[in-house]
């Protein structure tokens, strides 16, 4: 995290970009470096460069294995863009990026429902934050994380009864969870 480390990494990635200017992965990694530096505008530009180098996922000559690799990398870029827009306070764009990933992985990326809930929480929209987190719970009901999150959101909303129900559910799922036991 030292500034000289960022400089060395930047130089190395720049060299890789010169050797392979059409390799989306280079710009994807460059974007991550800029995120670490909290240089949001440069990060966004590198993510966009990466994104536009990927082939169309519906290309007729692309086999399923290659399509899956492209989708996985594109999802990384969408997620980074979501993080960038969230840091910039552009909640609508952040949500849009996370929604794009959910189009690829509607049932397996439950973590994105937490990120979507966070977007609404940051906007003081507790009702929608609860809805997004509840969606994550529905997809993964045996993970006590969701119950704890819903309990905290209901507690903040001032609904002690629902907060307690969700805390009890979380404790049932994870009896050793010290966070839940504080309710």
N, C-alpha and C positions, 0 to 999 in steps of 0.2 A: 504493500500500500504506500510505499515511499514514492515521492515524485520521480526519482531516478528509475524506479521499477516501471512506472508508467511510460516513461520516455523510451526505455529499452523495448518494452512490449510494443509500443507504437511503431518504433523503427522496424521491428521484426514483422509485424503485421503489414506494414507498408511495403516491405520487400516481397512478402508473400503475394500482396495485391499486384505488384508489378510483374511477378512471375506468372500469376494466374488471374488476370483481370476479370475473367468471366466466371470465376468460382464463387458462387454465392456464399459458401461456408466461410470464406475469408472475411467478407463484409459482416456476416453474422457474428463472428468472433470479435471483429473490430467494434461492432455495436456494443457487445458486452463489455469491452474495455472502456468505452466511453460512458457506459452506465456506471461502472465502478468509479470512474472519475466524476460522476454526476454532471457530465457535460451533455445535458439532455438534447440539445439541438443537434450536436454532432452525432450522438447516438441514434437519433431519429433518422438522420441522413444516411448513416451506414446501414441501418435496418432496411430502409427503403431501397438502397442499392442492392442489398441481398435479395430482398423480396422480388424485385423485378428481373432478377437473373434466373429464377426458377422457371422450369418449363410449365406449360399449362397442365394441370393434373388430369385433365380429360383428354390429353393428346392420344390419338388412336394407336400410335406405335409404342406407347409406354406400357410395359408389363406391370403386373400388380406389385411385384417386389420393389421395382423402381418408384412406382407411384407412392407406395407406403413410405419409402425413404424421403421422397420429396415432401409429402404431407407432414412427416415428423419434423423436418427442418423448417418448413414454412410455419408450423405451429410454434416452434421456438421463436421465430421472428415476430409472430403475432403476440406472443406472450411478452417479449421484450418491449414491443411497441405499447402494449397495455401498461407495463410498468412505467415507461417513459411518460405516457399521457397522464397516468395517475400522479406522477411526481410533478407534472406541469399543471395539475388541477383541471385537466380537460377530461372530466368524468365520462362524458358521452362517448368520446373517442376511445377511452380506456375500455369501457363496457363493450363497444363494438369489436375491439380486438379480441377480447375474451370470448365473445359470442362466435367469432369466426372459428376459434379452436373447437368450441362445442359442436360446430357443424361437422367436424372431422371425428370427434370423440364424444358423442352425446352421453354415453353412459359410464365412461371410464375416467374422465377427468373431473372427479368430484371436487378436487381442490379449487377449481375455477369458480364453483358456486360460493366458496368463501370469499374469493376475490371480488366477485360481483356483489356479495353482501357488504363487503368493506366499502365499496364505492358508494353505496347508499347510506351506510353508516356515517361516512365522512360528510355527507350532505344532510345529515340529521334526519334522514328518512328511515326511522326505525322499523316501520311497518314493512317496507320493501326489503330492508336488510334481513328481517325475520323471514320473509317469503323466500329469499334467495338461499339463506342458510337451511331452511326447512327442505328445500329442494335437494340440497346436499345430503341431508339426513335421510330423505326418502331413498336416495341412491345407495346409501351406506348406513343403514340403521343400527348396525352393531358397533359403530365407532363412537365412543363416548365423547369425542371432540364435538360432534354436532350437538349433542344434548347440552354440554357445558356452554357452548356458544349461544344456543337458543335460551338457556337459562339466564345468562348474563344480559342478553338483549332484552328479554322480558323484564328482568330486574331493573334495567335502565329505563325501560318504558313505564315502570311503575306498576306492573302487573305481577304482584308477589305470588299469587296463586299459580299462575303458569310458570313463573320462574322456579318455584318449588317443585312442580311436576317434572319439569325438564331436569332439574338437579337430581331428583330421585331416580329418574331414568338413567342419567349418566352414572350415578353411583351403582345402580343395578348392573350396568354394563362394565364398570371399572371400579370395583369396591376399594381399590387401593389408591385411587386418585385423590391426592391431598387437596387439590383445588376445589373439587366438588364438595369435599367434607367441610369446607369453610362456610357453606350456606346455612 
